[in-house]
Amino acid sequence: MLAKQRIGICRSNTSFLSPEYQHILDNADDLQAQYRKQPCHLERLYGMITDLYIDKYKFKGVNVKSRVPQLLEILDNYGSLNIQHLVNFFQAP
């Protein structure tokens, strides 16, 4: 929406834009709402993964709560790491 205001166009005059950009402008409100929800979804996923990790070792009688910050760091840096790093962390108490 802000981009549309900046370039001073109205919805009826978007023919010069590519179909992709027209779609973005036409759905700007919905896209912005989805973007605002992303942190909530990510936090929920982090919580589920953390709970699974704690519960896995709780059933074995091992308290791993002190390792949760390391797990969160791995999740935060997941893009630069591979899945095996996360799997290895889950397998080692």
PDB file of N, CA, C and O in Angstrom:
ATOM      1  N   MET A   1       0.816  -1.175   0.000  1.00  0.00           N
ATOM      2  CA  MET A   1       0.000   0.000   0.000  1.00  0.00           C
ATOM      3  C   MET A   1       0.870   1.252   0.000  1.00  0.00           C
ATOM      4  O   MET A   1       0.616   2.194  -0.751  1.00  0.00           O
ATOM      5  N   LEU A   2       1.880   1.256   0.833  1.00  0.00           N
ATOM      6  CA  LEU A   2       2.767   2.404   0.902  1.00  0.00           C
ATOM      7  C   LEU A   2       3.483   2.619  -0.422  1.00  0.00           C
ATOM      8  O   LEU A   2       3.663   3.756  -0.859  1.00  0.00           O
ATOM      9  N   ALA A   3       3.888   1.538  -1.056  1.00  0.00           N
ATOM     10  CA  ALA A   3       4.559   1.652  -2.355  1.00  0.00           C
ATOM     11  C   ALA A   3       3.628   2.286  -3.370  1.00  0.00           C
ATOM     12  O   ALA A   3       4.050   3.112  -4.180  1.00  0.00           O
ATOM     13  N   LYS A   4       2.384   1.906  -3.325  1.00  0.00           N
ATOM     14  CA  LYS A   4       1.403   2.474  -4.250  1.00  0.00           C
ATOM     15  C   LYS A   4       1.267   3.970  -4.014  1.00  0.00           C
ATOM     16  O   LYS A   4       1.169   4.742  -4.968  1.00  0.00           O
ATOM     17  N   GLN A   5       1.259   4.383  -2.766  1.00  0.00           N
ATOM     18  CA  GLN A   5       1.164   5.801  -2.447  1.00  0.00           C
ATOM     19  C   GLN A   5       2.417   6.542  -2.899  1.00  0.00           C
ATOM     20  O   GLN A   5       2.334   7.671  -3.382  1.00  0.00           O
ATOM     21  N   ARG A   6       3.557   5.917  -2.744  1.00  0.00           N
ATOM     22  CA  ARG A   6       4.813   6.572  -3.116  1.00  0.00           C
ATOM     23  C   ARG A   6       4.907   6.840  -4.612  1.00  0.00           C
ATOM     24  O   ARG A   6       5.379   7.901  -5.022  1.00  0.00           O
ATOM     25  N   ILE A   7       4.467   5.899  -5.421  1.00  0.00           N
ATOM     26  CA  ILE A   7       4.578   6.124  -6.862  1.00  0.00           C
ATOM     27  C   ILE A   7       3.349   6.816  -7.428  1.00  0.00           C
ATOM     28  O   ILE A   7       3.303   7.127  -8.618  1.00  0.00           O
ATOM     29  N   GLY A   8       2.352   7.059  -6.580  1.00  0.00           N
ATOM     30  CA  GLY A   8       1.210   7.868  -6.967  1.00  0.00           C
ATOM     31  C   GLY A   8       0.329   7.268  -8.040  1.00  0.00           C
ATOM     32  O   GLY A   8      -0.095   7.974  -8.954  1.00  0.00           O
ATOM     33  N   ILE A   9       0.046   5.991  -7.949  1.00  0.00           N
ATOM     34  CA  ILE A   9      -0.831   5.377  -8.936  1.00  0.00           C
ATOM     35  C   ILE A   9      -2.111   4.934  -8.258  1.00  0.00           C
ATOM     36  O   ILE A   9      -2.152   4.752  -7.042  1.00  0.00           O
ATOM     37  N   CYS A  10      -3.140   4.766  -9.041  1.00  0.00           N
ATOM     38  CA  CYS A  10      -4.385   4.234  -8.504  1.00  0.00           C
ATOM     39  C   CYS A  10      -4.565   2.820  -9.029  1.00  0.00           C
ATOM     40  O   CYS A  10      -3.864   2.410  -9.955  1.00  0.00           O
ATOM     41  N   ARG A  11      -5.486   2.075  -8.456  1.00  0.00           N
ATOM     42  CA  ARG A  11      -5.673   0.674  -8.821  1.00  0.00           C
ATOM     43  C   ARG A  11      -6.006   0.502 -10.299  1.00  0.00           C
ATOM     44  O   ARG A  11      -5.650  -0.518 -10.890  1.00  0.00           O
ATOM     45  N   SER A  12      -6.660   1.446 -10.893  1.00  0.00           N
ATOM     46  CA  SER A  12      -7.056   1.294 -12.296  1.00  0.00           C
ATOM     47  C   SER A  12      -5.901   1.524 -13.265  1.00  0.00           C
ATOM     48  O   SER A  12      -6.020   1.206 -14.449  1.00  0.00           O
ATOM     49  N   ASN A  13      -4.801   2.063 -12.790  1.00  0.00           N
ATOM     50  CA  ASN A  13      -3.688   2.378 -13.680  1.00  0.00           C
ATOM     51  C   ASN A  13      -2.442   1.578 -13.300  1.00  0.00           C
ATOM     52  O   ASN A  13      -1.386   2.151 -13.034  1.00  0.00           O
ATOM     53  N   THR A  14      -2.571   0.273 -13.276  1.00  0.00           N
ATOM     54  CA  THR A  14      -1.419  -0.579 -12.955  1.00  0.00           C
ATOM     55  C   THR A  14      -1.017  -1.441 -14.140  1.00  0.00           C
ATOM     56  O   THR A  14      -0.275  -2.411 -13.985  1.00  0.00           O
ATOM     57  N   SER A  15      -1.499  -1.092 -15.311  1.00  0.00           N
ATOM     58  CA  SER A  15      -1.252  -1.927 -16.491  1.00  0.00           C
ATOM     59  C   SER A  15       0.225  -1.995 -16.869  1.00  0.00           C
ATOM     60  O   SER A  15       0.656  -2.953 -17.511  1.00  0.00           O
ATOM     61  N   PHE A  16       0.995  -0.996 -16.481  1.00  0.00           N
ATOM     62  CA  PHE A  16       2.419  -1.003 -16.826  1.00  0.00           C
ATOM     63  C   PHE A  16       3.235  -1.928 -15.923  1.00  0.00           C
ATOM     64  O   PHE A  16       4.400  -2.206 -16.206  1.00  0.00           O
ATOM     65  N   LEU A  17       2.626  -2.402 -14.840  1.00  0.00           N
ATOM     66  CA  LEU A  17       3.325  -3.300 -13.925  1.00  0.00           C
ATOM     67  C   LEU A  17       3.229  -4.741 -14.409  1.00  0.00           C
ATOM     68  O   LEU A  17       2.288  -5.112 -15.111  1.00  0.00           O
ATOM     69  N   SER A  18       4.202  -5.538 -14.028  1.00  0.00           N
ATOM     70  CA  SER A  18       4.157  -6.966 -14.360  1.00  0.00           C
ATOM     71  C   SER A  18       2.993  -7.600 -13.600  1.00  0.00           C
ATOM     72  O   SER A  18       2.554  -7.061 -12.584  1.00  0.00           O
ATOM     73  N   PRO A  19       2.491  -8.730 -14.078  1.00  0.00           N
ATOM     74  CA  PRO A  19       1.388  -9.402 -13.372  1.00  0.00           C
ATOM     75  C   PRO A  19       1.721  -9.708 -11.907  1.00  0.00           C
ATOM     76  O   PRO A  19       0.855  -9.644 -11.035  1.00  0.00           O
ATOM     77  N   GLU A  20       2.979 -10.039 -11.656  1.00  0.00           N
ATOM     78  CA  GLU A  20       3.393 -10.334 -10.280  1.00  0.00           C
ATOM     79  C   GLU A  20       3.205  -9.115  -9.381  1.00  0.00           C
ATOM     80  O   GLU A  20       2.669  -9.233  -8.279  1.00  0.00           O
ATOM     81  N   TYR A  21       3.643  -7.949  -9.847  1.00  0.00           N
ATOM     82  CA  TYR A  21       3.511  -6.732  -9.051  1.00  0.00           C
ATOM     83  C   TYR A  21       2.062  -6.277  -8.955  1.00  0.00           C
ATOM     84  O   TYR A  21       1.653  -5.722  -7.936  1.00  0.00           O
ATOM     85  N   GLN A  22       1.294  -6.503  -9.993  1.00  0.00           N
ATOM     86  CA  GLN A  22      -0.133  -6.189  -9.925  1.00  0.00           C
ATOM     87  C   GLN A  22      -0.804  -7.033  -8.844  1.00  0.00           C
ATOM     88  O   GLN A  22      -1.624  -6.539  -8.070  1.00  0.00           O
ATOM     89  N   HIS A  23      -0.441  -8.308  -8.806  1.00  0.00           N
ATOM     90  CA  HIS A  23      -0.997  -9.206  -7.785  1.00  0.00           C
ATOM     91  C   HIS A  23      -0.613  -8.726  -6.383  1.00  0.00           C
ATOM     92  O   HIS A  23      -1.443  -8.731  -5.474  1.00  0.00           O
ATOM     93  N   ILE A  24       0.623  -8.320  -6.214  1.00  0.00           N
ATOM     94  CA  ILE A  24       1.083  -7.835  -4.909  1.00  0.00           C
ATOM     95  C   ILE A  24       0.295  -6.604  -4.492  1.00  0.00           C
ATOM     96  O   ILE A  24      -0.151  -6.513  -3.348  1.00  0.00           O
ATOM     97  N   LEU A  25       0.119  -5.661  -5.402  1.00  0.00           N
ATOM     98  CA  LEU A  25      -0.637  -4.455  -5.075  1.00  0.00           C
ATOM     99  C   LEU A  25      -2.097  -4.768  -4.786  1.00  0.00           C
ATOM    100  O   LEU A  25      -2.683  -4.206  -3.861  1.00  0.00           O
ATOM    101  N   ASP A  26      -2.679  -5.650  -5.562  1.00  0.00           N
ATOM    102  CA  ASP A  26      -4.089  -5.997  -5.368  1.00  0.00           C
ATOM    103  C   ASP A  26      -4.325  -6.719  -4.045  1.00  0.00           C
ATOM    104  O   ASP A  26      -5.408  -6.623  -3.467  1.00  0.00           O
ATOM    105  N   ASN A  27      -3.327  -7.432  -3.574  1.00  0.00           N
ATOM    106  CA  ASN A  27      -3.467  -8.220  -2.348  1.00  0.00           C
ATOM    107  C   ASN A  27      -2.608  -7.681  -1.208  1.00  0.00           C
ATOM    108  O   ASN A  27      -2.255  -8.427  -0.295  1.00  0.00           O
ATOM    109  N   ALA A  28      -2.275  -6.414  -1.252  1.00  0.00           N
ATOM    110  CA  ALA A  28      -1.356  -5.821  -0.286  1.00  0.00           C
ATOM    111  C   ALA A  28      -1.838  -5.978   1.154  1.00  0.00           C
ATOM    112  O   ALA A  28      -1.048  -6.318   2.035  1.00  0.00           O
ATOM    113  N   ASP A  29      -3.110  -5.738   1.399  1.00  0.00           N
ATOM    114  CA  ASP A  29      -3.615  -5.831   2.773  1.00  0.00           C
ATOM    115  C   ASP A  29      -3.480  -7.249   3.321  1.00  0.00           C
ATOM    116  O   ASP A  29      -3.045  -7.444   4.456  1.00  0.00           O
ATOM    117  N   ASP A  30      -3.855  -8.231   2.514  1.00  0.00           N
ATOM    118  CA  ASP A  30      -3.761  -9.628   2.941  1.00  0.00           C
ATOM    119  C   ASP A  30      -2.305 -10.040   3.146  1.00  0.00           C
ATOM    120  O   ASP A  30      -1.982 -10.729   4.113  1.00  0.00           O
ATOM    121  N   LEU A  31      -1.432  -9.620   2.240  1.00  0.00           N
ATOM    122  CA  LEU A  31      -0.013  -9.963   2.363  1.00  0.00           C
ATOM    123  C   LEU A  31       0.597  -9.347   3.616  1.00  0.00           C
ATOM    124  O   LEU A  31       1.407  -9.982   4.292  1.00  0.00           O
ATOM    125  N   GLN A  32       0.210  -8.114   3.926  1.00  0.00           N
ATOM    126  CA  GLN A  32       0.722  -7.469   5.134  1.00  0.00           C
ATOM    127  C   GLN A  32       0.224  -8.181   6.387  1.00  0.00           C
ATOM    128  O   GLN A  32       0.973  -8.332   7.353  1.00  0.00           O
ATOM    129  N   ALA A  33      -1.025  -8.616   6.380  1.00  0.00           N
ATOM    130  CA  ALA A  33      -1.569  -9.350   7.528  1.00  0.00           C
ATOM    131  C   ALA A  33      -0.829 -10.671   7.719  1.00  0.00           C
ATOM    132  O   ALA A  33      -0.506 -11.048   8.845  1.00  0.00           O
ATOM    133  N   GLN A  34      -0.563 -11.370   6.625  1.00  0.00           N
ATOM    134  CA  GLN A  34       0.176 -12.632   6.711  1.00  0.00           C
ATOM    135  C   GLN A  34       1.587 -12.394   7.236  1.00  0.00           C
ATOM    136  O   GLN A  34       2.093 -13.183   8.034  1.00  0.00           O
ATOM    137  N   TYR A  35       2.220 -11.319   6.795  1.00  0.00           N
ATOM    138  CA  TYR A  35       3.575 -10.995   7.232  1.00  0.00           C
ATOM    139  C   TYR A  35       3.608 -10.728   8.740  1.00  0.00           C
ATOM    140  O   TYR A  35       4.533 -11.152   9.432  1.00  0.00           O
ATOM    141  N   ARG A  36       2.594 -10.023   9.239  1.00  0.00           N
ATOM    142  CA  ARG A  36       2.549  -9.722  10.673  1.00  0.00           C
ATOM    143  C   ARG A  36       2.350 -10.980  11.512  1.00  0.00           C
ATOM    144  O   ARG A  36       2.765 -11.012  12.671  1.00  0.00           O
ATOM    145  N   LYS A  37       1.733 -12.005  10.963  1.00  0.00           N
ATOM    146  CA  LYS A  37       1.488 -13.249  11.695  1.00  0.00           C
ATOM    147  C   LYS A  37       2.717 -14.152  11.741  1.00  0.00           C
ATOM    148  O   LYS A  37       2.786 -15.045  12.586  1.00  0.00           O
ATOM    149  N   GLN A  38       3.678 -13.941  10.862  1.00  0.00           N
ATOM    150  CA  GLN A  38       4.828 -14.842  10.773  1.00  0.00           C
ATOM    151  C   GLN A  38       5.600 -15.000  12.077  1.00  0.00           C
ATOM    152  O   GLN A  38       5.924 -16.130  12.441  1.00  0.00           O
ATOM    153  N   PRO A  39       5.913 -13.921  12.802  1.00  0.00           N
ATOM    154  CA  PRO A  39       6.645 -14.123  14.058  1.00  0.00           C
ATOM    155  C   PRO A  39       5.886 -15.010  15.038  1.00  0.00           C
ATOM    156  O   PRO A  39       6.495 -15.805  15.754  1.00  0.00           O
ATOM    157  N   CYS A  40       4.565 -14.882  15.074  1.00  0.00           N
ATOM    158  CA  CYS A  40       3.764 -15.727  15.971  1.00  0.00           C
ATOM    159  C   CYS A  40       3.880 -17.189  15.570  1.00  0.00           C
ATOM    160  O   CYS A  40       4.022 -18.060  16.429  1.00  0.00           O
ATOM    161  N   HIS A  41       3.820 -17.462  14.277  1.00  0.00           N
ATOM    162  CA  HIS A  41       3.936 -18.837  13.803  1.00  0.00           C
ATOM    163  C   HIS A  41       5.316 -19.401  14.130  1.00  0.00           C
ATOM    164  O   HIS A  41       5.439 -20.543  14.571  1.00  0.00           O
ATOM    165  N   LEU A  42       6.339 -18.602  13.913  1.00  0.00           N
ATOM    166  CA  LEU A  42       7.700 -19.056  14.184  1.00  0.00           C
ATOM    167  C   LEU A  42       7.894 -19.335  15.672  1.00  0.00           C
ATOM    168  O   LEU A  42       8.489 -20.349  16.039  1.00  0.00           O
ATOM    169  N   GLU A  43       7.398 -18.448  16.526  1.00  0.00           N
ATOM    170  CA  GLU A  43       7.512 -18.664  17.964  1.00  0.00           C
ATOM    171  C   GLU A  43       6.775 -19.931  18.386  1.00  0.00           C
ATOM    172  O   GLU A  43       7.254 -20.670  19.246  1.00  0.00           O
ATOM    173  N   ARG A  44       5.628 -20.181  17.792  1.00  0.00           N
ATOM    174  CA  ARG A  44       4.863 -21.387  18.102  1.00  0.00           C
ATOM    175  C   ARG A  44       5.650 -22.634  17.702  1.00  0.00           C
ATOM    176  O   ARG A  44       5.694 -23.609  18.453  1.00  0.00           O
ATOM    177  N   LEU A  45       6.272 -22.605  16.520  1.00  0.00           N
ATOM    178  CA  LEU A  45       7.080 -23.741  16.074  1.00  0.00           C
ATOM    179  C   LEU A  45       8.285 -23.954  16.987  1.00  0.00           C
ATOM    180  O   LEU A  45       8.603 -25.088  17.344  1.00  0.00           O
ATOM    181  N   TYR A  46       8.955 -22.863  17.367  1.00  0.00           N
ATOM    182  CA  TYR A  46      10.083 -22.974  18.291  1.00  0.00           C
ATOM    183  C   TYR A  46       9.630 -23.615  19.600  1.00  0.00           C
ATOM    184  O   TYR A  46      10.320 -24.476  20.146  1.00  0.00           O
ATOM    185  N   GLY A  47       8.480 -23.199  20.097  1.00  0.00           N
ATOM    186  CA  GLY A  47       7.949 -23.751  21.336  1.00  0.00           C
ATOM    187  C   GLY A  47       7.666 -25.236  21.229  1.00  0.00           C
ATOM    188  O   GLY A  47       7.956 -26.000  22.149  1.00  0.00           O
ATOM    189  N   MET A  48       7.099 -25.643  20.105  1.00  0.00           N
ATOM    190  CA  MET A  48       6.791 -27.063  19.904  1.00  0.00           C
ATOM    191  C   MET A  48       8.066 -27.889  19.830  1.00  0.00           C
ATOM    192  O   MET A  48       8.147 -28.962  20.428  1.00  0.00           O
ATOM    193  N   ILE A  49       9.062 -27.398  19.101  1.00  0.00           N
ATOM    194  CA  ILE A  49      10.328 -28.126  18.976  1.00  0.00           C
ATOM    195  C   ILE A  49      11.019 -28.218  20.332  1.00  0.00           C
ATOM    196  O   ILE A  49      11.542 -29.270  20.700  1.00  0.00           O
ATOM    197  N   THR A  50      11.016 -27.119  21.065  1.00  0.00           N
ATOM    198  CA  THR A  50      11.627 -27.106  22.396  1.00  0.00           C
ATOM    199  C   THR A  50      10.922 -28.083  23.330  1.00  0.00           C
ATOM    200  O   THR A  50      11.573 -28.833  24.057  1.00  0.00           O
ATOM    201  N   ASP A  51       9.594 -28.074  23.308  1.00  0.00           N
ATOM    202  CA  ASP A  51       8.837 -29.003  24.157  1.00  0.00           C
ATOM    203  C   ASP A  51       9.120 -30.454  23.788  1.00  0.00           C
ATOM    204  O   ASP A  51       9.269 -31.299  24.671  1.00  0.00           O
ATOM    205  N   LEU A  52       9.195 -30.749  22.498  1.00  0.00           N
ATOM    206  CA  LEU A  52       9.507 -32.115  22.070  1.00  0.00           C
ATOM    207  C   LEU A  52      10.887 -32.543  22.562  1.00  0.00           C
ATOM    208  O   LEU A  52      11.077 -33.676  23.004  1.00  0.00           O
ATOM    209  N   TYR A  53      11.841 -31.627  22.481  1.00  0.00           N
ATOM    210  CA  TYR A  53      13.202 -31.926  22.930  1.00  0.00           C
ATOM    211  C   TYR A  53      13.216 -32.224  24.431  1.00  0.00           C
ATOM    212  O   TYR A  53      13.797 -33.216  24.872  1.00  0.00           O
ATOM    213  N   ILE A  54      12.577 -31.361  25.200  1.00  0.00           N
ATOM    214  CA  ILE A  54      12.536 -31.555  26.656  1.00  0.00           C
ATOM    215  C   ILE A  54      11.823 -32.858  27.005  1.00  0.00           C
ATOM    216  O   ILE A  54      12.296 -33.629  27.841  1.00  0.00           O
ATOM    217  N   ASP A  55      10.681 -33.099  26.360  1.00  0.00           N
ATOM    218  CA  ASP A  55       9.900 -34.310  26.655  1.00  0.00           C
ATOM    219  C   ASP A  55      10.637 -35.586  26.267  1.00  0.00           C
ATOM    220  O   ASP A  55      10.540 -36.597  26.961  1.00  0.00           O
ATOM    221  N   LYS A  56      11.368 -35.542  25.169  1.00  0.00           N
ATOM    222  CA  LYS A  56      12.122 -36.730  24.738  1.00  0.00           C
ATOM    223  C   LYS A  56      13.061 -37.190  25.847  1.00  0.00           C
ATOM    224  O   LYS A  56      13.137 -38.379  26.157  1.00  0.00           O
ATOM    225  N   TYR A  57      13.768 -36.244  26.436  1.00  0.00           N
ATOM    226  CA  TYR A  57      14.734 -36.603  27.470  1.00  0.00           C
ATOM    227  C   TYR A  57      14.104 -36.751  28.847  1.00  0.00           C
ATOM    228  O   TYR A  57      14.647 -37.442  29.708  1.00  0.00           O
ATOM    229  N   LYS A  58      12.962 -36.107  29.059  1.00  0.00           N
ATOM    230  CA  LYS A  58      12.255 -36.280  30.332  1.00  0.00           C
ATOM    231  C   LYS A  58      11.823 -37.735  30.492  1.00  0.00           C
ATOM    232  O   LYS A  58      11.889 -38.286  31.591  1.00  0.00           O
ATOM    233  N   PHE A  59      11.380 -38.360  29.394  1.00  0.00           N
ATOM    234  CA  PHE A  59      10.986 -39.767  29.444  1.00  0.00           C
ATOM    235  C   PHE A  59      12.174 -40.674  29.751  1.00  0.00           C
ATOM    236  O   PHE A  59      11.999 -41.786  30.249  1.00  0.00           O
ATOM    237  N   LYS A  60      13.367 -40.204  29.455  1.00  0.00           N
ATOM    238  CA  LYS A  60      14.576 -40.982  29.749  1.00  0.00           C
ATOM    239  C   LYS A  60      15.150 -40.629  31.117  1.00  0.00           C
ATOM    240  O   LYS A  60      16.154 -41.200  31.543  1.00  0.00           O
ATOM    241  N   GLY A  61      14.505 -39.680  31.804  1.00  0.00           N
ATOM    242  CA  GLY A  61      14.967 -39.274  33.127  1.00  0.00           C
ATOM    243  C   GLY A  61      16.095 -38.269  33.098  1.00  0.00           C
ATOM    244  O   GLY A  61      16.818 -38.125  34.084  1.00  0.00           O
ATOM    245  N   VAL A  62      16.260 -37.569  31.987  1.00  0.00           N
ATOM    246  CA  VAL A  62      17.346 -36.600  31.843  1.00  0.00           C
ATOM    247  C   VAL A  62      16.746 -35.199  31.732  1.00  0.00           C
ATOM    248  O   VAL A  62      15.825 -34.959  30.951  1.00  0.00           O
ATOM    249  N   ASN A  63      17.294 -34.281  32.533  1.00  0.00           N
ATOM    250  CA  ASN A  63      16.834 -32.896  32.477  1.00  0.00           C
ATOM    251  C   ASN A  63      17.726 -32.117  31.509  1.00  0.00           C
ATOM    252  O   ASN A  63      18.916 -31.934  31.767  1.00  0.00           O
ATOM    253  N   VAL A  64      17.149 -31.660  30.399  1.00  0.00           N
ATOM    254  CA  VAL A  64      17.928 -30.957  29.374  1.00  0.00           C
ATOM    255  C   VAL A  64      17.535 -29.485  29.253  1.00  0.00           C
ATOM    256  O   VAL A  64      17.866 -28.829  28.266  1.00  0.00           O
ATOM    257  N   LYS A  65      16.833 -28.974  30.253  1.00  0.00           N
ATOM    258  CA  LYS A  65      16.370 -27.583  30.169  1.00  0.00           C
ATOM    259  C   LYS A  65      17.531 -26.594  30.044  1.00  0.00           C
ATOM    260  O   LYS A  65      17.376 -25.521  29.462  1.00  0.00           O
ATOM    261  N   SER A  66      18.672 -26.953  30.581  1.00  0.00           N
ATOM    262  CA  SER A  66      19.829 -26.055  30.484  1.00  0.00           C
ATOM    263  C   SER A  66      20.366 -25.968  29.052  1.00  0.00           C
ATOM    264  O   SER A  66      21.115 -25.048  28.723  1.00  0.00           O
ATOM    265  N   ARG A  67      19.983 -26.923  28.207  1.00  0.00           N
ATOM    266  CA  ARG A  67      20.444 -26.923  26.811  1.00  0.00           C
ATOM    267  C   ARG A  67      19.486 -26.213  25.866  1.00  0.00           C
ATOM    268  O   ARG A  67      19.782 -26.072  24.680  1.00  0.00           O
ATOM    269  N   VAL A  68      18.345 -25.766  26.372  1.00  0.00           N
ATOM    270  CA  VAL A  68      17.350 -25.107  25.521  1.00  0.00           C
ATOM    271  C   VAL A  68      17.924 -23.867  24.827  1.00  0.00           C
ATOM    272  O   VAL A  68      17.646 -23.670  23.644  1.00  0.00           O
ATOM    273  N   PRO A  69      18.713 -23.021  25.505  1.00  0.00           N
ATOM    274  CA  PRO A  69      19.283 -21.876  24.781  1.00  0.00           C
ATOM    275  C   PRO A  69      20.134 -22.287  23.570  1.00  0.00           C
ATOM    276  O   PRO A  69      20.130 -21.607  22.544  1.00  0.00           O
ATOM    277  N   GLN A  70      20.860 -23.402  23.698  1.00  0.00           N
ATOM    278  CA  GLN A  70      21.644 -23.897  22.559  1.00  0.00           C
ATOM    279  C   GLN A  70      20.726 -24.334  21.424  1.00  0.00           C
ATOM    280  O   GLN A  70      21.007 -24.081  20.253  1.00  0.00           O
ATOM    281  N   LEU A  71      19.628 -24.993  21.783  1.00  0.00           N
ATOM    282  CA  LEU A  71      18.662 -25.421  20.770  1.00  0.00           C
ATOM    283  C   LEU A  71      18.071 -24.215  20.051  1.00  0.00           C
ATOM    284  O   LEU A  71      17.941 -24.223  18.827  1.00  0.00           O
ATOM    285  N   LEU A  72      17.717 -23.187  20.799  1.00  0.00           N
ATOM    286  CA  LEU A  72      17.158 -21.984  20.182  1.00  0.00           C
ATOM    287  C   LEU A  72      18.172 -21.303  19.267  1.00  0.00           C
ATOM    288  O   LEU A  72      17.808 -20.754  18.227  1.00  0.00           O
ATOM    289  N   GLU A  73      19.437 -21.341  19.657  1.00  0.00           N
ATOM    290  CA  GLU A  73      20.484 -20.767  18.805  1.00  0.00           C
ATOM    291  C   GLU A  73      20.604 -21.544  17.494  1.00  0.00           C
ATOM    292  O   GLU A  73      20.768 -20.954  16.427  1.00  0.00           O
ATOM    293  N   ILE A  74      20.520 -22.864  17.584  1.00  0.00           N
ATOM    294  CA  ILE A  74      20.560 -23.693  16.375  1.00  0.00           C
ATOM    295  C   ILE A  74      19.372 -23.368  15.479  1.00  0.00           C
ATOM    296  O   ILE A  74      19.518 -23.244  14.263  1.00  0.00           O
ATOM    297  N   LEU A  75      18.197 -23.232  16.083  1.00  0.00           N
ATOM    298  CA  LEU A  75      17.004 -22.907  15.295  1.00  0.00           C
ATOM    299  C   LEU A  75      17.117 -21.523  14.664  1.00  0.00           C
ATOM    300  O   LEU A  75      16.711 -21.328  13.519  1.00  0.00           O
ATOM    301  N   ASP A  76      17.669 -20.559  15.405  1.00  0.00           N
ATOM    302  CA  ASP A  76      17.845 -19.206  14.857  1.00  0.00           C
ATOM    303  C   ASP A  76      18.805 -19.193  13.678  1.00  0.00           C
ATOM    304  O   ASP A  76      18.648 -18.398  12.751  1.00  0.00           O
ATOM    305  N   ASN A  77      19.798 -20.072  13.711  1.00  0.00           N
ATOM    306  CA  ASN A  77      20.804 -20.120  12.648  1.00  0.00           C
ATOM    307  C   ASN A  77      20.567 -21.271  11.682  1.00  0.00           C
ATOM    308  O   ASN A  77      21.485 -21.692  10.978  1.00  0.00           O
ATOM    309  N   TYR A  78      19.354 -21.775  11.645  1.00  0.00           N
ATOM    310  CA  TYR A  78      19.047 -22.958  10.848  1.00  0.00           C
ATOM    311  C   TYR A  78      19.374 -22.760   9.372  1.00  0.00           C
ATOM    312  O   TYR A  78      19.791 -23.709   8.708  1.00  0.00           O
ATOM    313  N   GLY A  79      19.197 -21.568   8.851  1.00  0.00           N
ATOM    314  CA  GLY A  79      19.458 -21.320   7.434  1.00  0.00           C
ATOM    315  C   GLY A  79      20.909 -21.555   7.050  1.00  0.00           C
ATOM    316  O   GLY A  79      21.193 -21.979   5.930  1.00  0.00           O
ATOM    317  N   SER A  80      21.829 -21.283   7.968  1.00  0.00           N
ATOM    318  CA  SER A  80      23.249 -21.459   7.652  1.00  0.00           C
ATOM    319  C   SER A  80      23.760 -22.851   8.037  1.00  0.00           C
ATOM    320  O   SER A  80      24.897 -23.203   7.726  1.00  0.00           O
ATOM    321  N   LEU A  81      22.929 -23.632   8.705  1.00  0.00           N
ATOM    322  CA  LEU A  81      23.310 -24.986   9.109  1.00  0.00           C
ATOM    323  C   LEU A  81      22.497 -25.988   8.311  1.00  0.00           C
ATOM    324  O   LEU A  81      21.562 -25.620   7.599  1.00  0.00           O
ATOM    325  N   ASN A  82      22.855 -27.243   8.435  1.00  0.00           N
ATOM    326  CA  ASN A  82      22.046 -28.260   7.764  1.00  0.00           C
ATOM    327  C   ASN A  82      21.215 -29.019   8.786  1.00  0.00           C
ATOM    328  O   ASN A  82      21.417 -28.875   9.992  1.00  0.00           O
ATOM    329  N   ILE A  83      20.296 -29.810   8.310  1.00  0.00           N
ATOM    330  CA  ILE A  83      19.389 -30.560   9.177  1.00  0.00           C
ATOM    331  C   ILE A  83      20.149 -31.520  10.085  1.00  0.00           C
ATOM    332  O   ILE A  83      19.715 -31.795  11.204  1.00  0.00           O
ATOM    333  N   GLN A  84      21.268 -32.023   9.614  1.00  0.00           N
ATOM    334  CA  GLN A  84      22.030 -32.988  10.409  1.00  0.00           C
ATOM    335  C   GLN A  84      22.519 -32.373  11.714  1.00  0.00           C
ATOM    336  O   GLN A  84      22.598 -33.065  12.728  1.00  0.00           O
ATOM    337  N   HIS A  85      22.844 -31.100  11.704  1.00  0.00           N
ATOM    338  CA  HIS A  85      23.287 -30.421  12.923  1.00  0.00           C
ATOM    339  C   HIS A  85      22.171 -30.446  13.974  1.00  0.00           C
ATOM    340  O   HIS A  85      22.426 -30.700  15.151  1.00  0.00           O
ATOM    341  N   LEU A  86      20.947 -30.182  13.545  1.00  0.00           N
ATOM    342  CA  LEU A  86      19.801 -30.222  14.452  1.00  0.00           C
ATOM    343  C   LEU A  86      19.531 -31.648  14.928  1.00  0.00           C
ATOM    344  O   LEU A  86      19.245 -31.863  16.106  1.00  0.00           O
ATOM    345  N   VAL A  87      19.619 -32.614  14.032  1.00  0.00           N
ATOM    346  CA  VAL A  87      19.411 -34.021  14.394  1.00  0.00           C
ATOM    347  C   VAL A  87      20.461 -34.461  15.409  1.00  0.00           C
ATOM    348  O   VAL A  87      20.132 -35.126  16.392  1.00  0.00           O
ATOM    349  N   ASN A  88      21.707 -34.098  15.181  1.00  0.00           N
ATOM    350  CA  ASN A  88      22.782 -34.451  16.119  1.00  0.00           C
ATOM    351  C   ASN A  88      22.522 -33.865  17.500  1.00  0.00           C
ATOM    352  O   ASN A  88      22.767 -34.518  18.515  1.00  0.00           O
ATOM    353  N   PHE A  89      22.027 -32.634  17.534  1.00  0.00           N
ATOM    354  CA  PHE A  89      21.731 -32.001  18.818  1.00  0.00           C
ATOM    355  C   PHE A  89      20.633 -32.770  19.547  1.00  0.00           C
ATOM    356  O   PHE A  89      20.720 -32.981  20.757  1.00  0.00           O
ATOM    357  N   PHE A  90      19.604 -33.189  18.819  1.00  0.00           N
ATOM    358  CA  PHE A  90      18.505 -33.944  19.425  1.00  0.00           C
ATOM    359  C   PHE A  90      18.969 -35.300  19.943  1.00  0.00           C
ATOM    360  O   PHE A  90      18.424 -35.802  20.926  1.00  0.00           O
ATOM    361  N   GLN A  91      19.952 -35.893  19.307  1.00  0.00           N
ATOM    362  CA  GLN A  91      20.396 -37.235  19.689  1.00  0.00           C
ATOM    363  C   GLN A  91      21.368 -37.231  20.862  1.00  0.00           C
ATOM    364  O   GLN A  91      21.510 -38.249  21.539  1.00  0.00           O
ATOM    365  N   ALA A  92      22.031 -36.124  21.116  1.00  0.00           N
ATOM    366  CA  ALA A  92      23.012 -36.062  22.202  1.00  0.00           C
ATOM    367  C   ALA A  92      22.409 -35.335  23.398  1.00  0.00           C
ATOM    368  O   ALA A  92      22.017 -34.174  23.280  1.00  0.00           O
ATOM    369  N   PRO A  93      22.327 -36.010  24.561  1.00  0.00           N
ATOM    370  CA  PRO A  93      21.733 -35.352  25.744  1.00  0.00           C
ATOM    371  C   PRO A  93      22.621 -34.290  26.348  1.00  0.00           C
ATOM    372  O   PRO A  93      22.247 -33.663  27.339  1.00  0.00           O
TER     373      PRO A  93
END
